[in-house]
Amino acid sequence: MAQLPTVEDVARVAQVSRQTVSNVLNSPAIVKDATRERVEAAIAQLRYRPHASARRLRTRKSSTIGIRLEPERNGISGSVLDTFLHALTEQADSRQMRVLLFTANDPLHEIDQIRRLRDGADVDAFVLTSTSYEDPRVAWLTQNEVPFVTFGRPWGHDDMSDPRHRWVDVDGRAGVREATENLLAQGITRVGYVGWPSGSGAGDDRHKGWVDAISAARLSTTGLSTSVVDGVSQGTEAARELLAGNTVDALVCASDSLALGARIAAASLGKDAMPIIGFDDTPVALAIGISSIQQPLAAVATAVLELLLGPTGNEVLPARAASEEPSYRLLAPRLVERRSSNLALDRTIGT
């Protein structure tokens, strides 16, 4: 196995001292431009990466981002956060950062875990997922000036543009609206919706997208929507009730779990060809052939790290002051259409 390049190797190629290489890595401003450029060229040529452990000892920073490992869910919806975690971990590693997973039973327990990790200097910053209305985790982290980013906007708070709360989210409302508009454009006027009970930030947002599209088409939403707890069996029962009255000709669902349930209900009623669109584009949607709205999870991970570390940095930026400019990203989803939903392939939503 070939040995990894060292500081000495960089110094030899750049024809400078070891200390000069160290200065370029740690205090580039004190190095002459020509010398710095020569060292940076040698680093690029050798593909040298500074030793992360040495940097942690020198800076007294853990180079670690903490994120809660969500409680086990059904294999469909749980795959979304799994994919995000993989993308975040891989991209963090490319910046010489580590991701530490920890468990917690609820938001208050998560705050206790965050406090413990922070007090022990085990973690420099945190990523929160599954944000909710009046999220106590956000309030605690903000008050204690702990660097953090949420995957999910600040539902119910007045800090949508508060620079102290850095967040990344996917525009579910726009995704569902354009998916619904896609069905309406095919001449389907009775497009139903199966969503989650009111009170879920993401669920409420997605439902608004369906209402936007139906209302813009000057159609009535009455009797065309229902809400249930996320799950395949729940989706089956909810969709069966909508379809039994023959009131809808297509369905948009808040998740792939509900969409799979709707597909089962449609098949049981002899409506196998009914267009059904889910949300998240999970492996189940791919395997069964259900059209679905795909979240750009790799792009979400990139945006999270940019807000935490800057465009190219590998050190956590300090918690932002209230006077600074807003810092958030709202990303566009992509509609993946499949033949089994009577839709054309490879159309996209947004840009």
C-alpha positions in Angstrom: 0.0 0.0 0.0 1.3 3.4 -1.0 2.1 5.7 2.0 0.1 8.9 2.3 2.1 12.1 1.6 3.5 14.0 4.6 4.3 17.6 5.4 8.0 16.7 4.6 6.9 15.5 1.2 5.1 18.8 0.5 8.1 20.8 1.7 10.5 18.8 -0.5 8.4 19.3 -3.7 7.8 23.0 -2.9 11.4 23.5 -2.0 10.6 25.2 1.3 11.0 24.3 5.0 8.5 22.2 7.0 7.6 25.3 9.0 6.7 27.2 5.9 4.3 24.4 4.9 2.8 24.6 8.4 2.4 28.3 8.1 0.6 27.9 4.8 -1.8 25.4 6.3 -2.4 27.3 9.6 -1.5 31.0 9.0 -1.4 31.6 5.3 -1.6 35.4 5.6 2.0 35.5 7.0 3.4 33.7 3.9 4.5 35.6 0.8 2.1 35.1 -2.1 4.6 33.4 -4.4 5.7 31.0 -1.7 2.2 30.2 -0.6 1.2 29.5 -4.2 4.1 27.1 -4.6 3.2 25.2 -1.5 -0.5 25.0 -2.5 0.6 23.7 -5.8 2.6 21.0 -4.1 -0.3 20.1 -1.8 -2.6 19.7 -4.9 0.0 17.7 -6.8 0.6 15.3 -3.9 -3.1 15.3 -2.8 -1.9 16.0 0.7 -4.4 16.2 3.5 -3.4 17.6 6.9 -3.6 15.1 9.8 -6.9 15.6 11.4 -5.9 14.4 14.8 -2.9 16.8 14.9 -5.2 19.6 13.9 -7.6 18.8 16.7 -4.9 18.8 19.3 -3.5 22.1 18.0 -6.8 23.9 17.8 -8.5 22.3 20.8 -11.5 21.7 18.6 -13.2 18.3 18.0 -13.7 18.8 14.3 -17.0 16.9 14.9 -20.6 17.6 14.0 -23.3 16.0 16.2 -26.6 14.8 14.9 -29.3 12.8 16.6 -30.0 9.3 15.2 -33.8 9.3 14.7 -35.8 6.6 16.4 -36.4 3.6 14.1 -39.2 4.2 11.6 -40.8 2.1 9.0 -38.3 1.2 6.3 -39.9 3.5 3.7 -39.9 6.9 5.4 -36.8 6.2 7.4 -34.7 5.8 4.2 -34.9 9.6 3.7 -32.8 10.5 6.8 -30.5 7.5 6.2 -29.7 8.9 2.7 -29.1 12.4 4.2 -26.8 11.0 6.9 -24.7 9.2 4.4 -24.4 12.3 2.2 -23.6 14.5 5.2 -20.9 12.0 6.6 -19.2 11.6 3.2 -19.1 15.4 2.5 -18.0 16.2 6.0 -15.1 13.7 5.7 -14.0 15.5 2.5 -13.6 18.6 4.8 -11.8 16.7 7.5 -14.8 16.8 9.7 -16.4 13.9 11.6 -20.1 13.2 12.2 -21.1 11.9 15.6 -24.4 10.1 16.0 -26.2 10.1 19.3 -29.6 9.0 20.5 -32.4 10.8 22.4 -35.9 9.9 23.3 -37.5 13.3 22.7 -36.5 17.0 22.1 -35.9 17.7 25.8 -33.7 14.6 26.1 -31.9 15.7 22.9 -31.1 19.1 24.6 -29.6 17.2 27.5 -27.5 15.1 25.2 -26.4 18.3 23.3 -25.4 20.0 26.6 -23.4 16.9 27.6 -21.5 16.7 24.3 -20.9 20.4 24.3 -19.6 20.6 27.9 -17.2 17.7 27.1 -15.9 19.5 24.0 -16.8 16.4 22.0 -18.8 18.3 19.4 -18.3 21.7 17.7 -21.7 22.1 16.2 -25.0 20.3 15.7 -27.4 19.5 12.9 -31.1 19.1 13.9 -33.6 17.1 11.8 -37.4 16.7 12.1 -38.0 20.3 13.1 -41.4 21.1 14.6 -43.6 24.0 15.6 -42.0 26.0 18.5 -39.1 23.6 18.6 -37.4 23.8 22.0 -34.1 22.6 20.7 -33.8 25.7 18.4 -34.6 28.1 21.3 -32.0 26.4 23.6 -29.2 26.3 21.0 -29.9 30.0 20.0 -29.9 31.2 23.6 -26.7 29.4 24.4 -24.9 30.5 21.2 -24.1 27.0 20.1 -23.5 26.7 16.3 -26.2 24.7 14.6 -28.1 24.2 11.4 -31.5 22.6 11.0 -32.7 20.4 8.2 -36.1 21.8 8.2 -37.2 25.4 8.5 -38.3 27.1 11.8 -42.0 26.1 11.7 -44.2 28.4 13.8 -41.3 30.7 14.8 -40.8 34.3 13.8 -37.2 33.6 12.9 -37.5 32.5 9.3 -34.8 35.0 8.4 -33.1 35.2 11.8 -29.4 34.8 11.1 -29.0 33.0 14.5 -31.0 30.1 13.1 -29.2 28.7 10.0 -31.5 26.3 8.2 -31.9 24.2 5.0 -35.2 22.9 3.7 -36.8 21.5 0.6 -39.8 23.4 -0.8 -42.4 20.7 -0.3 -45.2 23.2 -1.0 -43.8 24.0 -4.5 -43.2 20.3 -5.2 -46.7 19.2 -4.4 -48.2 22.2 -6.2 -46.4 21.5 -9.4 -47.0 17.7 -9.2 -50.7 18.5 -8.8 -50.6 20.9 -11.7 -48.9 18.2 -13.8 -52.0 16.0 -13.3 -54.4 18.8 -13.9 -52.6 19.6 -17.1 -53.3 16.0 -18.3 -57.1 16.8 -18.0 -57.6 15.2 -14.7 -59.8 17.5 -12.8 -60.5 15.4 -9.7 -57.1 15.2 -8.1 -57.3 14.0 -4.4 -54.8 14.4 -1.6 -53.8 12.0 1.2 -51.7 13.8 3.8 -50.8 14.0 7.5 -52.9 15.4 10.4 -52.6 19.1 10.9 -49.7 20.2 13.2 -46.9 18.8 11.2 -44.8 21.6 9.7 -43.7 19.7 6.6 -47.2 18.0 6.3 -49.0 21.3 6.5 -46.7 22.8 3.9 -47.2 20.0 1.4 -51.0 20.2 1.8 -50.9 23.9 1.0 -49.2 23.0 -2.3 -52.2 20.8 -3.3 -54.6 23.5 -2.2 -52.7 26.1 -4.2 -52.9 24.1 -7.4 -56.6 23.1 -7.0 -57.7 26.6 -6.1 -55.7 28.2 -9.0 -57.6 25.9 -11.4 -60.8 27.2 -9.8 -61.8 23.8 -8.7 -63.2 22.8 -5.3 -61.2 21.0 -2.7 -64.3 19.7 -0.9 -64.3 16.0 -0.3 -61.0 15.4 -2.2 -58.5 15.2 0.7 -58.0 13.3 3.9 -55.3 13.1 6.6 -53.9 10.1 8.5 -50.8 9.1 10.5 -48.0 8.1 8.1 -48.0 4.5 7.2 -48.9 2.0 4.5 -52.0 0.5 6.1 -53.2 4.0 7.0 -52.7 5.2 3.5 -54.6 2.2 2.2 -57.7 2.9 4.4 -57.6 6.6 3.7 -57.3 6.2 -0.1 -60.0 3.4 -0.1 -62.5 5.8 1.5 -61.7 8.5 -1.1 -61.8 6.1 -4.0 -64.9 4.2 -2.9 -67.1 7.2 -3.6 -65.6 7.5 -7.1 -64.8 11.2 -6.3 -61.2 11.3 -7.4 -59.3 10.2 -10.5 -55.7 10.7 -9.2 -54.0 11.1 -5.9 -51.1 13.1 -4.6 -49.7 11.9 -1.2 -47.5 13.4 1.5 -45.2 10.4 1.6 -44.3 7.3 -0.3 -45.7 5.2 2.6 -49.1 6.8 2.0 -48.7 6.5 -1.8 -47.9 2.7 -1.5 -51.1 2.4 0.6 -53.0 4.3 -2.0 -51.7 2.0 -4.8 -52.9 -1.0 -2.8 -56.3 0.6 -2.3 -56.6 1.5 -6.0 -55.7 -2.0 -7.1 -58.2 -3.6 -4.7 -60.9 -1.5 -6.4 -59.9 -2.3 -9.9 -58.2 1.1 -10.5 -54.7 -0.1 -11.2 -54.1 2.6 -13.8 -54.9 5.5 -11.5 -52.1 8.1 -11.4 -50.6 8.3 -7.9 -47.7 10.5 -6.8 -45.8 10.1 -3.5 -43.1 12.2 -1.8 -39.5 11.4 -1.1 -38.7 9.0 -4.0 -37.7 6.2 -1.7 -36.4 2.8 -3.0 -39.9 1.5 -2.5 -41.3 4.0 -5.0 -38.6 3.0 -7.5 -39.2 -0.7 -7.0 -42.9 -0.5 -7.4 -42.9 2.2 -10.0 -44.7 5.0 -8.1 -44.1 8.5 -9.3 -42.7 10.6 -6.4 -41.3 14.0 -5.5 -37.6 13.6 -4.8 -35.7 15.7 -2.2 -32.2 16.7 -3.3 -30.6 15.2 -0.2 -27.0 15.5 -1.4 -27.6 19.2 -2.1 -29.2 19.5 1.4 -26.0 18.1 3.0 -23.8 20.4 0.9 -25.9 23.4 2.0 -25.8 22.4 5.7 -22.0 22.2 5.6 -21.7 25.5 3.8 -23.8 27.2 6.5 -21.7 25.6 9.2 -18.2 25.8 7.7 -18.4 28.3 4.9 -18.0 27.4 1.2 -14.7 25.5 1.5 -13.7 25.7 5.2 -13.1 22.9 7.7 -13.8 24.8 10.9 -17.2 25.6 12.4 -18.2 29.2 12.0 -19.3 30.9 15.3 -23.0 31.3 16.1 -24.2 34.2 14.1 -25.3 37.5 15.6 -28.9 38.8 15.2 -27.7 41.8 13.3 -26.1 39.7 10.5 -27.8 38.9 7.2 -30.2 35.9 7.0 -28.5 32.6 6.3 -30.7 29.8 4.9 -31.3 27.7 1.8 -34.7 26.6 0.4 -34.1 24.0 -2.3 -36.3 22.9 -5.1 -37.5 19.2 -5.3 -37.6 17.1 -8.4 -40.6 15.1 -9.7 -39.6 11.6 -10.8 -42.4 10.2 -13.0 -42.9 6.6 -13.8 -45.0 4.7 -16.3 -47.0 2.8 -13.8 -48.6 6.1 -12.8 -49.6 6.7 -16.4 -47.1 9.6 -16.5 -44.2 10.3 -18.8 -40.6 9.7 -17.6 -37.9 12.1 -16.6 -39.8 15.4 -16.2 -38.6 17.6 -13.4 -40.0 20.2 -11.0 -38.1 23.4 -10.4 -34.6 24.2 -11.5 
